[in-house]
Amino acid sequence: METKQEVVRVSDLSVDDFERKFLTKECPVVINSCLKDLSIANWNFEYLLSRVADNEVNVRGRTNCQEYKVGKNYTLRKTTFREYIQDLQKCSARGSSSYMAVQNIAKVFPQLSNECVLPAYIRKVHNGPFMWIAQKGHYEFCHFDPDEGMLMIIEGRKRVKLYKSSDLDELYPNPLGSKGKTIQSQVDCEKPDLEKYSRFRNATCFECVLNSGDALYIPAFWWHQVTSETISVSINVFFGDFGTNRYISRHLVGQSWPAFRYWILNIVEQNRQHKSFQRTLERLKACIENLLLKQFHEVATEEQLNFLVKMIMEYLQISELPKFSEGGKHPPPLKIRGLRWR
């Protein structure tokens, strides 16, 4: 089985120490009770039902199936926040296979937007914040995100397993071209098939339990798998370095580069079979520049863009890009396909 270590836990962490000791070193950390003075700490079930009970939410279904545990399939339905909570509290059959995941607070719960003050560690938001409400025992499939993440527990308790970004081969990512923004692992971290996924034995698992008021920093491109040990309310946000190019510069080198490369190539494969891909290749540098600007709010340098273009050409086994045949003021977007209602 994989080696296990406890995630570092700290209290009263300053923003400077967070950036110096954890963010720039890509090291996860649990920050104890750091939400207690923020208004989001009040967002328990009772309070949320008093404010947003009639709001429409998107709920995942079939989340108790094995296909979900390896990030391959789930259904979606719309319901009200009240009805979803009632399903959970009644332990109904529908509630036991449902998960209210990644609800954009500004869009889904606009009544709460003015109260949504985040910890000071988050200085440059890439996306979110999002709300997640899970039943007891919910297993969220192992995956990595291309952004720094902060997971904040409002009510309940969650157990998190993390694996380094450099453990790419050990976590068996789904094949290139898989849908969505994240990269999913084929391994069920609770019951791994070590005959089929033998390299998983070589991975190191960093584990922690998060209680109400705690926050977990999840470094970009680190694998993570989350299990809700109780019915829980949590918030997460995706963010990056403060500045115009620090985030990209940090992840194009070092231990996270292979995972960053896999993420970029997954998007390439998502687009490869579409008719617009020829036009994408004609203006590949501009397409990559726009993708990075949209996702990370940073401007890549000429050198970085050339480096990524060369990497993609080598992957596609082409020695030169097709000439731009005119037409269209803007290059076609290098789309992340399969994001589902976010």
Backbone hydrogen bonds in HBPLUS format (Angstrom, degrees):
<---DONOR---> <-ACCEPTOR-->    atom                        ^
c    i                          cat <-CA-CA->   ^        H-A-AA   ^      H-
h    n   atom  resd res      DA  || num        DHA   H-A  angle D-A-AA Bond
n    s   type  num  typ     dist DA aas  dist angle  dist       angle   num
A0003-THR N   A0203-ALA O   3.17 MM 200  6.53 131.2  2.42 149.7 156.2     1
A0205-CYS N   A0003-THR O   2.57 MM 202  5.90 169.4  1.58 169.2 166.6     2
A0005-GLN N   A0205-CYS O   2.74 MM 200  6.14 148.0  1.84 161.5 166.7     3
A0207-GLU N   A0005-GLN O   2.80 MM 202  6.21 160.0  1.84 163.2 167.9     4
A0007-VAL N   A0207-GLU O   3.03 MM 200  5.66 156.7  2.08 144.6 143.0     5
A0030-VAL N   A0008-VAL O   2.86 MM  22  6.21 168.1  1.88 161.1 165.1     6
A0010-VAL N   A0030-VAL O   2.91 MM  20  6.31 157.2  1.96 167.3 174.7     7
A0032-ASN N   A0010-VAL O   2.85 MM  22  6.06 165.1  1.87 176.6 173.0     8
A0018-PHE N   A0014-SER O   2.90 MM   4  6.13 152.2  1.98 146.7 155.1     9
A0019-GLU N   A0015-VAL O   3.00 MM   4  6.26 164.5  2.03 154.2 156.8    10
A0020-ARG N   A0016-ASP O   2.92 MM   4  6.04 160.4  1.96 148.8 155.0    11
A0021-LYS N   A0017-ASP O   2.82 MM   4  5.57 164.1  1.84 144.8 150.0    12
A0022-PHE N   A0018-PHE O   3.00 MM   4  5.35 146.8  2.11 133.0 141.3    13
A0023-LEU N   A0018-PHE O   2.94 MM   5  6.23 165.8  1.96 150.7 155.5    14
A0024-THR N   A0019-GLU O   3.06 MM   5  5.89 171.1  2.07 150.3 152.1    15
A0026-GLU N   A0022-PHE O   2.85 MM   4  5.71 104.5  2.43 140.6 156.1    16
A0027-CYS N   A0022-PHE O   2.99 MM   5  4.77 163.6  2.01 137.7 142.4    17
A0026-GLU N   A0023-LEU O   3.09 MM   3  5.14 159.0  2.14 104.0 110.5    18
A0217-TYR N   A0029-VAL O   2.94 MM 188  5.41 169.3  1.95 159.4 160.8    19
A0031-ILE N   A0215-ALA O   2.79 MM 184  5.27 167.5  1.80 161.2 165.3    20
A0215-ALA N   A0031-ILE O   3.18 MM 184  5.27 152.6  2.26 136.1 144.3    21
A0034-CYS N   A0213-GLY O   2.94 MM 179  6.01 108.7  2.46 150.1 154.7    22
A0035-LEU N   A0213-GLY O   3.24 MM 178  4.89 146.4  2.36 137.8 141.8    23
A0038-LEU N   A0035-LEU O   2.92 MM   3  5.36 167.4  1.93 125.4 128.5    24
A0041-ALA N   A0038-LEU O   3.09 MM   3  5.74 156.4  2.14 115.8 122.5    25
A0042-ASN N   A0039-SER O   3.03 MM   3  5.77 168.2  2.05 121.4 125.3    26
A0043-TRP N   A0040-ILE O   3.05 MM   3  5.43 169.9  2.06 118.7 121.2    27
A0044-ASN N   A0042-ASN O   2.81 MM   2  5.74 140.8  1.96 104.1  94.0    28
A0048-LEU N   A0044-ASN O   2.92 MM   4  6.12 170.6  1.93 163.0 166.0    29
A0049-LEU N   A0045-PHE O   2.89 MM   4  6.03 162.0  1.92 155.7 160.2    30
A0050-SER N   A0046-GLU O   3.20 MM   4  6.37 140.0  2.37 136.4 146.5    31
A0050-SER N   A0047-TYR O   3.07 MM   3  5.13 125.4  2.38  95.8 110.2    32
A0051-ARG N   A0048-LEU O   3.08 MM   3  5.15 142.5  2.23  98.7 109.7    33
A0052-VAL N   A0048-LEU O   2.76 MM   4  5.70 176.8  1.76 165.8 166.7    34
A0055-ASN N   A0052-VAL O   3.07 MM   3  5.37 162.1  2.11 114.4 120.1    35
A0082-ARG N   A0053-ALA O   2.89 MM  29  4.63 153.1  1.96 146.3 137.4    36
A0081-PHE N   A0055-ASN O   2.93 MM  26  5.79 144.0  2.07 160.0 171.6    37
A0057-VAL N   A0079-THR O   2.80 MM  22  5.62 165.4  1.82 160.2 164.9    38
A0079-THR N   A0057-VAL O   3.09 MM  22  5.62 157.5  2.14 153.8 160.2    39
A0059-VAL N   A0077-ARG O   2.86 MM  18  5.42 167.5  1.88 164.0 168.1    40
A0077-ARG N   A0059-VAL O   2.99 MM  18  5.42 147.9  2.10 145.6 155.8    41
A0060-ARG N   A0099-TYR O   2.83 MM  39  5.08 163.1  1.86 154.0 148.2    42
A0099-TYR N   A0060-ARG O   3.02 MM  39  5.08 142.6  2.17 136.7 141.5    43
A0061-GLY N   A0075-THR O   2.91 MM  14  4.81 154.6  1.98 121.8 125.2    44
A0075-THR N   A0061-GLY O   3.24 MM  14  4.81 164.3  2.27 119.5 123.9    45
A0065-CYS N   A0062-ARG O   3.35 MM   3  5.70 161.4  2.39 111.7 113.0    46
A0063-THR N   A0097-SER O   3.06 MM  34  5.00 171.4  2.07 128.9 126.8    47
A0068-TYR N   A0065-CYS O   3.07 MM   3  5.50 135.6  2.28 105.9 117.0    48
A0069-LYS N   A0065-CYS O   3.35 MM   4  6.76 151.3  2.43 143.4 151.2    49
A0072-LYS N   A0067-GLU O   2.90 MM   5  5.38 161.1  1.93 167.4 162.6    50
A0071-GLY N   A0068-TYR O   2.86 MM   3  4.90 162.8  1.89 114.2 115.0    51
A0084-TYR N   A0080-THR O   3.08 MM   4  6.36 160.0  2.12 153.9 159.2    52
A0085-ILE N   A0081-PHE O   3.06 MM   4  6.32 166.6  2.08 156.9 159.7    53
A0086-GLN N   A0082-ARG O   2.95 MM   4  6.18 157.2  2.00 150.9 157.8    54
A0087-ASP N   A0083-GLU O   3.01 MM   4  6.23 154.0  2.08 146.2 152.4    55
A0088-LEU N   A0084-TYR O   3.11 MM   4  6.48 155.7  2.17 149.0 155.1    56
A0089-GLN N   A0085-ILE O   2.90 MM   4  6.15 168.0  1.92 156.7 159.6    57
A0090-LYS N   A0086-GLN O   2.91 MM   4  5.97 147.5  2.01 147.6 155.5    58
A0092-SER N   A0087-ASP O   3.23 MM   5  5.48 160.0  2.27 153.5 157.3    59
A0091-CYS N   A0088-LEU O   3.07 MM   3  5.11 148.9  2.17 100.0 109.7    60
A0096-SER N   A0092-SER O   2.92 MM   4  6.17 146.2  2.03 150.2 158.9    61
A0097-SER N   A0094-ARG O   3.21 MM   3  5.56 157.2  2.26 107.7 114.6    62
A0098-SER N   A0095-GLY O   3.34 MM   3  5.13 167.8  2.36 108.1 106.9    63
A0100-MET N   A0133-ILE O   3.32 MM  33  5.25 153.0  2.40 166.2 159.0    64
A0133-ILE N   A0100-MET O   2.88 MM  33  5.25 160.0  1.92 149.8 156.6    65
A0103-GLN N   A0131-MET O   3.03 MM  28  5.03 179.7  2.03 145.6 145.6    66
A0131-MET N   A0103-GLN O   2.85 MM  28  5.03 151.2  1.93 129.9 137.8    67
A0107-LYS N   A0104-ASN O   3.13 MM   3  5.48 124.0  2.46 104.8 118.3    68
A0108-VAL N   A0104-ASN O   2.76 MM   4  5.74 175.4  1.76 173.0 174.5    69
A0105-ILE N   A0129-PRO O   3.16 MM  24  6.17 163.9  2.19 147.5 152.6    70
A0109-PHE N   A0105-ILE O   2.89 MM   4  4.92 143.3  2.03 123.2 134.8    71
A0112-LEU N   A0109-PHE O   2.90 MM   3  5.71 160.6  1.94 126.3 131.8    72
A0113-SER N   A0110-PRO O   3.23 MM   3  5.20 156.9  2.28 102.9 109.7    73
A0115-GLU N   A0112-LEU O   2.92 MM   3  5.40 143.5  2.06 114.8 125.9    74
A0116-CYS N   A0113-SER O   3.13 MM   3  5.20 153.7  2.20 103.5 111.6    75
A0117-VAL N   A0115-GLU O   2.84 MM   2  5.81 132.8  2.06 111.6  96.7    76
A0122-ILE N   A0119-PRO O   3.19 MM   3  6.14 168.8  2.21 126.9 129.2    77
A0240-GLY N   A0124-LYS O   3.00 MM 116  5.66 147.0  2.11 151.0 161.4    78
A0126-HIS N   A0238-PHE O   2.72 MM 112  5.37 163.0  1.75 133.3 137.5    79
A0127-ASN N   A0238-PHE O   3.14 MM 111  5.14 160.8  2.17 133.4 133.1    80
A0238-PHE N   A0127-ASN O   3.00 MM 111  5.14 172.0  2.01 167.5 165.2    81
A0130-PHE N   A0236-ASN O   2.83 MM 106  5.41 161.1  1.86 160.1 166.7    82
A0236-ASN N   A0130-PHE O   3.00 MM 106  5.41 152.8  2.07 141.7 149.8    83
A0132-TRP N   A0234-SER O   2.85 MM 102  5.25 159.5  1.89 155.7 154.8    84
A0234-SER N   A0132-TRP O   2.89 MM 102  5.25 160.0  1.93 160.0 163.9    85
A0134-ALA N   A0232-SER O   3.06 MM  98  5.37 146.8  2.17 139.1 149.1    86
A0232-SER N   A0134-ALA O   3.01 MM  98  5.37 156.8  2.07 145.3 152.0    87
A0138-HIS N   A0135-GLN O   3.23 MM   3  5.66 162.4  2.27 132.0 130.7    88
A0137-GLY N   A0228-SER O   2.61 MM  91  5.24 154.7  1.68 162.0 165.8    89
A0228-SER N   A0138-HIS O   2.95 MM  90  5.28 155.4  2.01 146.3 153.8    90
A0140-GLU N   A0226-VAL O   2.82 MM  86  5.25 167.9  1.84 163.4 166.1    91
A0185-SER N   A0142-CYS O   2.86 MM  43  5.48 164.7  1.89 149.0 145.7    92
A0143-HIS N   A0224-HIS O   3.20 MM  81  5.70 153.8  2.27 136.4 140.0    93
A0224-HIS N   A0143-HIS O   2.86 MM  81  5.70 145.8  1.98 149.0 157.4    94
A0144-PHE N   A0183-ILE O   2.89 MM  39  5.45 144.8  2.01 143.1 154.6    95
A0183-ILE N   A0144-PHE O   3.15 MM  39  5.45 160.8  2.19 149.5 155.3    96
A0221-PHE N   A0145-ASP O   2.87 MM  76  5.41 156.8  1.93 172.4 178.3    97
A0148-GLU N   A0239-PHE O   3.03 MM  91  5.15 140.7  2.19 171.6 160.3    98
A0239-PHE N   A0148-GLU O   2.88 MM  91  5.15 158.5  1.92 136.5 143.6    99
A0149-GLY N   A0218-ILE O   2.91 MM  69  4.89 156.4  1.97 148.6 153.3   100
A0218-ILE N   A0149-GLY O   2.76 MM  69  4.89 170.7  1.77 144.0 147.3   101
A0150-MET N   A0237-VAL O   3.10 MM  87  5.58 147.5  2.21 152.6 161.6   102
A0237-VAL N   A0150-MET O   3.21 MM  87  5.58 140.7  2.38 136.1 147.5   103
A0151-LEU N   A0216-LEU O   2.90 MM  65  5.09 162.5  1.93 149.2 151.0   104
A0216-LEU N   A0151-LEU O   2.78 MM  65  5.09 155.2  1.84 145.2 153.7   105
A0152-MET N   A0235-ILE O   2.74 MM  83  5.15 171.0  1.75 170.8 171.5   106
A0235-ILE N   A0152-MET O   2.84 MM  83  5.15 158.3  1.89 149.5 157.0   107
A0153-ILE N   A0214-ASP O   3.03 MM  61  5.71 167.5  2.04 167.1 171.1   108
A0213-GLY N   A0153-ILE O   2.73 MM  60  5.57 170.2  1.74 154.2 154.0   109
A0154-ILE N   A0233-VAL O   2.87 MM  79  5.38 153.1  1.94 145.5 152.3   110
A0155-GLU N   A0233-VAL O   3.18 MM  78  5.03 163.5  2.21 135.8 137.9   111
A0233-VAL N   A0155-GLU O   2.85 MM  78  5.03 156.2  1.91 139.8 145.0   112
A0229-GLU N   A0157-ARG O   2.89 MM  72  5.52 138.2  2.07 135.2 147.2   113
A0158-LYS N   A0210-LEU O   3.00 MM  52  5.21 154.6  2.07 142.8 150.9   114
A0210-LEU N   A0158-LYS O   2.71 MM  52  5.21 170.0  1.72 164.3 167.5   115
A0159-ARG N   A0227-THR O   2.80 MM  68  5.23 167.1  1.82 160.6 164.1   116
A0227-THR N   A0159-ARG O   2.86 MM  68  5.23 168.2  1.88 159.0 163.1   117
A0160-VAL N   A0208-CYS O   2.88 MM  48  5.47 166.8  1.90 160.4 164.9   118
A0208-CYS N   A0160-VAL O   3.06 MM  48  5.47 145.6  2.18 150.0 157.7   119
A0161-LYS N   A0225-GLN O   2.87 MM  64  5.17 164.2  1.89 154.5 159.9   120
A0225-GLN N   A0161-LYS O   2.83 MM  64  5.17 151.9  1.91 150.0 158.1   121
A0162-LEU N   A0206-PHE O   2.75 MM  44  4.93 150.5  1.83 142.2 152.2   122
A0206-PHE N   A0162-LEU O   2.78 MM  44  4.93 170.4  1.79 148.8 152.3   123
A0163-TYR N   A0223-TRP O   2.93 MM  60  4.90 154.6  1.99 130.7 134.1   124
A0223-TRP N   A0163-TYR O   2.90 MM  60  4.90 133.2  2.12 148.4 153.9   125
A0167-ASP N   A0164-LYS O   3.05 MM   3  5.39 160.1  2.09 108.4 114.8   126
A0171-LEU N   A0167-ASP O   3.24 MM   4  6.28 134.1  2.47 140.4 148.7   127
A0172-TYR N   A0169-ASP O   3.41 MM   3  5.43 162.5  2.45 102.4 107.5   128
A0186-GLN N   A0172-TYR O   2.92 MM  14  5.65 152.6  1.99 146.2 153.2   129
A0174-ASN N   A0184-GLN O   2.81 MM  10  5.73 152.8  1.89 162.2 163.0   130
A0178-SER N   A0175-PRO O   3.17 MM   3  6.04 139.2  2.35 145.9 148.3   131
A0180-GLY N   A0337-ARG O   2.73 MM 157  5.68 173.0  1.74 154.5 153.9   132
A0197-TYR N   A0193-ASP O   2.75 MM   4  5.86 160.2  1.79 155.8 162.8   133
A0200-PHE N   A0197-TYR O   3.11 MM   3  5.82 158.1  2.16 118.6 125.2   134
A0201-ARG N   A0198-SER O   3.23 MM   3  6.04 163.0  2.26 119.2 122.7   135
A0202-ASN N   A0199-ARG O   2.90 MM   3  5.55 154.0  1.97 117.9 125.0   136
A0203-ALA N   A0200-PHE O   3.12 MM   3  5.38 164.6  2.14 110.9 115.8   137
A0214-ASP N   A0211-ASN O   2.96 MM   3  5.62 163.7  1.98 147.4 148.6   138
A0222-TRP N   A0219-PRO O   3.11 MM   3  5.60 154.7  2.17 135.6 135.0   139
A0299-VAL N   A0244-THR O   3.08 MM  55  6.16 147.1  2.19 162.4 170.2   140
A0249-SER N   A0245-ASN O   3.15 MM   4  6.16 164.8  2.18 148.8 153.5   141
A0250-ARG N   A0246-ARG O   3.01 MM   4  6.07 149.7  2.10 142.1 149.6   142
A0251-HIS N   A0247-TYR O   3.19 MM   4  6.44 148.8  2.29 149.5 157.1   143
A0252-LEU N   A0248-ILE O   3.09 MM   4  6.18 125.0  2.40 151.9 164.0   144
A0257-TRP N   A0254-GLY O   3.26 MM   3  5.80 158.7  2.31 114.4 120.3   145
A0260-PHE N   A0256-SER O   2.92 MM   4  6.14 159.2  1.96 157.4 164.4   146
A0261-ARG N   A0257-TRP O   2.79 MM   4  5.98 163.3  1.82 162.8 166.9   147
A0262-TYR N   A0258-PRO O   3.01 MM   4  6.22 153.0  2.09 138.7 145.8   148
A0263-TRP N   A0259-ALA O   2.91 MM   4  6.16 154.4  1.98 147.9 154.8   149
A0264-ILE N   A0260-PHE O   2.99 MM   4  6.30 162.7  2.02 155.4 159.0   150
A0265-LEU N   A0261-ARG O   2.95 MM   4  6.15 168.8  1.96 154.0 157.4   151
A0266-ASN N   A0262-TYR O   2.87 MM   4  5.99 141.1  2.03 142.0 152.6   152
A0267-ILE N   A0263-TRP O   3.27 MM   4  6.60 149.9  2.36 143.6 150.0   153
A0267-ILE N   A0264-ILE O   3.10 MM   3  5.31 121.5  2.46  99.4 113.0   154
A0268-VAL N   A0264-ILE O   3.02 MM   4  6.41 154.9  2.08 147.4 155.2   155
A0269-GLU N   A0265-LEU O   2.92 MM   4  6.16 161.5  1.96 148.1 151.9   156
A0270-GLN N   A0266-ASN O   2.94 MM   4  6.18 143.5  2.07 138.8 149.4   157
A0271-ASN N   A0267-ILE O   3.20 MM   4  6.44 137.5  2.39 143.4 152.9   158
A0271-ASN N   A0268-VAL O   3.11 MM   3  5.35 134.8  2.33 100.4 112.3   159
A0272-ARG N   A0268-VAL O   2.96 MM   4  5.96 123.7  2.28 141.6 157.7   160
A0274-HIS N   A0271-ASN O   3.07 MM   3  5.55 163.6  2.09 119.0 124.0   161
A0277-PHE N   A0274-HIS O   3.04 MM   3  5.67 166.9  2.06 120.2 124.2   162
A0280-THR N   A0276-SER O   2.94 MM   4  6.25 142.9  2.08 145.1 157.0   163
A0281-LEU N   A0277-PHE O   2.90 MM   4  6.20 154.9  1.96 151.2 155.7   164
A0282-GLU N   A0278-GLN O   3.10 MM   4  6.40 147.9  2.21 141.5 150.5   165
A0283-ARG N   A0280-THR O   3.17 MM   3  5.40 133.7  2.40 100.4 112.0   166
A0287-CYS N   A0283-ARG O   2.98 MM   4  6.23 154.1  2.05 153.4 161.8   167
A0288-ILE N   A0284-LEU O   2.94 MM   4  6.19 159.6  1.98 157.4 161.2   168
A0289-GLU N   A0285-LYS O   2.96 MM   4  6.18 161.7  1.99 148.5 154.2   169
A0290-ASN N   A0286-ALA O   2.97 MM   4  6.16 159.0  2.01 147.5 152.1   170
A0291-LEU N   A0287-CYS O   3.00 MM   4  6.20 153.9  2.07 143.0 150.6   171
A0292-LEU N   A0288-ILE O   2.97 MM   4  6.20 169.6  1.98 161.2 161.8   172
A0293-LEU N   A0289-GLU O   3.01 MM   4  6.16 152.8  2.08 143.6 151.8   173
A0294-LYS N   A0290-ASN O   2.91 MM   4  6.04 160.1  1.94 148.3 153.4   174
A0295-GLN N   A0291-LEU O   2.92 MM   4  6.09 164.5  1.95 153.5 157.9   175
A0296-PHE N   A0292-LEU O   2.87 MM   4  5.58 161.3  1.91 141.3 147.7   176
A0297-HIS N   A0293-LEU O   2.89 MM   4  4.57 133.5  2.11 120.6 127.5   177
A0305-LEU N   A0301-THR O   2.96 MM   4  6.24 162.0  1.99 154.6 159.4   178
A0306-ASN N   A0302-GLU O   2.93 MM   4  6.13 162.0  1.96 152.2 157.0   179
A0307-PHE N   A0303-GLU O   3.01 MM   4  6.16 153.3  2.08 143.1 150.5   180
A0308-LEU N   A0304-GLN O   3.03 MM   4  6.32 156.2  2.09 148.8 154.1   181
A0309-VAL N   A0305-LEU O   2.89 MM   4  6.10 159.1  1.93 152.3 158.5   182
A0310-LYS N   A0306-ASN O   2.97 MM   4  6.11 164.8  1.99 148.8 152.7   183
A0311-MET N   A0307-PHE O   3.06 MM   4  6.27 154.4  2.13 141.7 148.8   184
A0312-ILE N   A0308-LEU O   2.97 MM   4  6.19 160.5  2.01 150.8 155.1   185
A0313-MET N   A0309-VAL O   2.93 MM   4  6.14 160.9  1.97 153.3 158.9   186
A0314-GLU N   A0310-LYS O   2.96 MM   4  6.15 157.1  2.02 148.2 154.3   187
A0315-TYR N   A0311-MET O   3.03 MM   4  6.28 152.5  2.11 142.5 150.1   188
A0316-LEU N   A0312-ILE O   2.89 MM   4  6.15 158.6  1.93 151.5 157.1   189
A0317-GLN N   A0313-MET O   2.87 MM   4  5.86 111.8  2.34 134.5 151.5   190
A0318-ILE N   A0313-MET O   3.04 MM   5  5.34 166.6  2.06 146.7 151.0   191
A0317-GLN N   A0314-GLU O   3.19 MM   3  4.85 145.1  2.32  91.5 101.8   192
